[in-house]
């Protein structure tokens, strides 16, 4: 496989007096979690294939503060946000794309009040725009005719009303989109939101991710598609709990498209 072109940092581009089309906000999961790193790499390959001028912050990127805010530490959130906003504004960033709905929601809806005003898009929206502009083409690939069910991330769906972009990408794969009984506005949380990702669940009758996985399995899918690294983890754990990991894949939309584009 040919070596991927080097990904520039904002510091490098800024030193050359250049401004990228978009800043790719990688996020903590996409930077450090081994599973989520695969999503990051798939999305980068798609950006490169579409000849998108982009950069990352690299070591200058810090957590958006979403987990701190959701778990009640507003002070820590504002400290983290202020640091990021100082960096972003210093580079005169206008547009940001991210593969994480938690980062997306925080950057889009909570940073403006603190002085960070940017156009923020989720990677499913960005990829849909690239396809519609003809900058990216797909052949359907190994997913043609496969049954794919899509799990709506809370911070993408109900929090921001983005339901169609991810589904449009699945349709472009020539796959069969099969909906769960609870989808779109009625979508059920995977169990990781609100900083629940970082703690054990409280006692109850059933873990939320198991409940959601059961709803996914009812559609008899070949693939459970996700648009969030947290959802990906929770649904993967759910599929393993049901001992279905050999027959059902849990994949991010970027991974589905990268595979279809033979990247």
C-alpha positions in Angstrom: 0.0 0.0 0.0 1.4 3.4 -0.9 2.4 5.7 1.9 -0.3 8.2 2.9 0.6 11.9 2.5 1.7 13.6 5.7 -1.1 15.4 7.5 -0.2 19.0 8.1 -0.7 20.8 11.5 -2.2 24.2 11.7 1.1 25.5 13.1 3.0 24.3 9.9 0.4 25.8 7.5 0.2 29.0 9.5 4.0 29.4 9.3 3.7 29.2 5.5 0.9 31.7 5.5 -1.7 29.1 4.3 -5.2 28.5 5.5 -6.8 25.1 5.0 -10.4 24.6 3.7 -11.3 22.9 7.0 -9.8 22.0 10.3 -10.2 18.3 11.3 -10.9 18.2 15.0 -9.8 14.6 15.9 -11.1 14.4 19.4 -9.8 12.4 22.4 -11.3 9.1 21.3 -10.1 9.5 17.7 -6.6 10.3 19.0 -6.1 7.8 21.8 -8.7 5.0 21.6 -7.3 2.1 19.4 -10.7 1.4 17.9 -11.6 5.0 17.2 -8.2 5.6 15.6 -9.4 3.4 12.7 -12.3 5.8 12.2 -9.8 8.7 12.2 -7.6 7.0 9.6 -10.6 6.1 7.4 -11.9 9.7 7.4 -8.4 11.1 6.6 -8.1 8.7 3.6 -11.5 10.0 2.3 -10.4 13.6 2.7 -7.2 12.9 0.9 -9.0 11.0 -1.9 -11.3 14.0 -2.3 -8.3 16.4 -2.4 -9.6 18.4 0.6 -7.2 20.9 2.0 -7.3 20.2 5.7 -5.1 20.3 8.8 -5.1 19.1 12.5 -4.1 20.9 15.6 -1.9 18.0 16.7 -0.5 18.5 20.2 -2.3 21.8 20.4 -5.7 20.1 20.5 -7.1 19.5 23.9 -10.4 17.9 25.1 -13.4 20.0 24.2 -14.5 19.7 27.8 -17.7 17.7 27.0 -17.1 15.0 29.6 -16.3 17.5 32.3 -19.4 19.6 31.5 -21.7 16.5 31.4 -20.4 15.2 34.7 -21.0 18.6 36.3 -17.6 20.2 36.4 -18.5 23.5 34.7 -15.3 25.1 35.9 -13.0 22.5 34.2 -15.1 22.7 31.1 -14.7 26.5 30.8 -10.9 26.2 31.4 -10.6 23.6 28.6 -12.8 25.5 26.3 -10.9 28.8 26.9 -7.6 27.1 26.0 -9.0 25.6 22.8 -10.7 28.8 21.8 -7.5 30.8 22.2 -5.7 28.3 19.9 -8.5 28.2 17.3 -8.9 32.0 17.2 -5.2 32.4 17.0 -5.2 30.4 13.8 -8.3 32.3 12.6 -10.2 29.0 12.1 -13.5 29.4 10.3 -14.7 25.8 9.6 -14.3 22.6 11.7 -15.2 19.0 10.9 -15.2 16.3 13.5 -16.0 12.5 13.6 -17.4 12.8 17.2 -20.9 14.1 17.9 -19.9 15.1 21.4 -17.1 17.3 20.1 -19.4 18.5 17.3 -22.2 19.5 19.8 -19.8 21.2 22.2 -17.9 23.2 19.6 -21.1 24.2 17.7 -23.4 25.0 20.5 -21.4 25.8 23.6 -18.2 27.5 22.4 -19.9 30.6 20.9 -21.0 31.8 24.3 -17.3 31.7 25.3 -16.0 33.5 22.3 -15.5 30.6 19.9 -17.7 31.1 16.8 -17.1 28.6 14.0 -18.9 26.7 11.3 -18.9 23.2 12.7 -20.0 20.1 10.7 -20.1 16.4 11.5 -18.2 14.1 9.2 -21.3 12.5 7.8 -22.5 15.9 6.6 -19.1 16.7 5.2 -18.8 13.4 3.3 -22.4 13.8 1.9 -21.4 17.2 0.6 -18.2 15.8 -1.0 -20.2 13.1 -2.7 -22.9 15.5 -4.0 -20.2 17.9 -5.3 -18.6 15.0 -7.2 -15.3 15.3 -5.3 -15.7 11.7 -3.9 -17.2 8.7 -5.8 -18.3 5.3 -4.5 -18.8 2.0 -6.2 -20.9 0.4 -3.4 -18.1 -2.1 -2.8 -18.5 -5.0 -0.4 -21.6 -3.5 1.1 -23.8 -3.6 -2.0 -27.1 -5.4 -1.0 -26.1 -5.8 2.6 -28.6 -5.1 5.4 -27.3 -2.1 7.4 -29.1 -0.6 10.4 -28.1 2.9 11.6 -27.9 3.9 15.2 -28.6 7.6 15.8 -26.0 9.2 18.2 -27.9 11.4 20.7 -25.7 14.4 20.2 -26.1 14.2 16.4 -29.8 13.2 16.2 -32.0 14.5 18.9 -29.6 17.3 20.1 -28.9 18.7 16.6 -31.5 17.3 14.3 -29.1 15.6 11.9 -30.8 12.4 10.7 -30.6 12.3 6.9 -26.9 12.8 6.1 -25.8 9.4 7.6 -28.7 7.6 6.0 -27.9 9.2 2.6 -24.4 7.8 2.8 -25.7 4.3 3.5 -28.0 4.6 0.5 -25.1 5.6 -1.7 -23.4 2.3 -0.8 -26.3 0.5 -2.6 -27.0 -1.2 0.7 -30.4 -1.9 2.2 -31.1 0.5 5.1 -33.2 -1.3 7.7 -34.5 0.9 10.5 -34.8 0.0 14.2 -38.2 0.4 15.8 -36.7 3.3 17.8 -34.9 5.6 15.4 -34.5 9.2 14.5 -36.4 11.4 17.0 -37.3 8.2 19.0 -33.7 6.8 18.9 -32.5 5.2 22.0 -29.2 6.2 23.6 -26.3 3.7 23.4 -25.6 4.4 27.1 -22.4 6.4 26.8 -23.7 10.0 26.7 -23.6 12.4 29.6 -20.1 11.2 30.6 -21.5 7.7 31.3 -18.8 6.4 29.0 -16.3 6.9 31.8 -18.0 5.1 34.7 -19.7 1.8 35.5 -23.5 1.8 35.0 -25.8 2.1 38.1 -27.7 -1.0 39.2 -30.7 -1.8 37.1 -32.5 -4.5 35.2 -30.5 -4.1 32.0 -27.6 -2.1 30.6 -28.7 0.5 28.0 -26.2 -0.7 25.4 -27.6 -4.2 25.6 -31.1 -3.0 25.2 -30.1 -0.9 22.2 -28.1 -3.8 20.7 -31.2 -6.1 21.0 -33.2 -3.5 19.0 -30.4 -3.5 16.4 -30.3 -7.3 16.2 -34.1 -7.4 15.6 -33.4 -5.9 12.1 -31.2 -8.9 11.3 -28.4 -6.7 10.0 -25.1 -7.5 8.4 -23.7 -4.2 9.7 -24.6 -1.9 12.6 -23.5 1.6 11.3 -22.5 4.3 13.8 -21.5 7.9 13.5 -19.9 8.3 16.9 -16.8 6.7 18.6 -18.7 6.3 21.9 -21.6 4.6 20.2 -19.2 2.4 18.3 -17.7 1.1 21.6 -21.1 0.6 23.3 -22.6 -1.2 20.3 -19.5 -3.3 19.8 -19.6 -4.4 23.4 -23.3 -5.2 23.0 -22.8 -7.3 19.9 -20.0 -9.2 21.8 -22.3 -9.7 24.7 -24.8 -11.4 22.3 -21.9 -13.4 20.8 -22.6 -12.1 17.3 -19.3 -10.4 16.6 -18.4 -13.0 14.0 -21.5 -12.4 11.9 -22.3 -8.7 12.6 -19.8 -5.8 12.1 -20.1 -2.4 13.9 -18.6 0.2 11.7 -18.5 4.0 11.5 -19.9 5.6 8.3 -16.3 6.8 7.4 -15.1 3.2 7.5 -18.0 2.0 5.3 -17.2 4.7 2.7 -13.5 4.2 2.8 -14.1 0.5 2.2 -16.5 1.2 -0.6 -14.0 3.6 -2.2 -11.4 0.9 -1.9 -9.0 3.0 0.3 
